[in-house]
Amino acid sequence: MSSFKDIIKGETPVLVDFYATWCGPCQTMMPIIDEVKSAMGENVRVLKVDVDKNHEAAAKYKVRSVPTLLLFKKGEIVYRGAGLHSRNDLISLIEKHSN
């Protein structure tokens, strides 16, 4: 199994969803992120990080609210956003960084 660090260093954009199980907006985002993954297929990797179980990762990336989405490309954060995102906005964002 690949480590988080190895996964985010790849050529394929990686969408990381920092969430909490008790968070209503996080629950709203889950099916949207699943739809994005289905629509994008191999053009994106999706990781979901429960901030309550992964305090270190949340602290490292300065996650202050949930949901927070980070998009990585070649190990670099190319997008950071908190709150709800639409399916189409996420797909456009990922396509922008897929080159």
Protein Blocks (a to p, Z undefined) as FASTA:
>chain_A
ZZfklmmmpmbdcddddddfklmklmmmmmmmmmmmmmnmmmbccddddfklmmmlmmmn
opabdcdddddeehiafbdcedjddfklmmmmmmmmmZZ
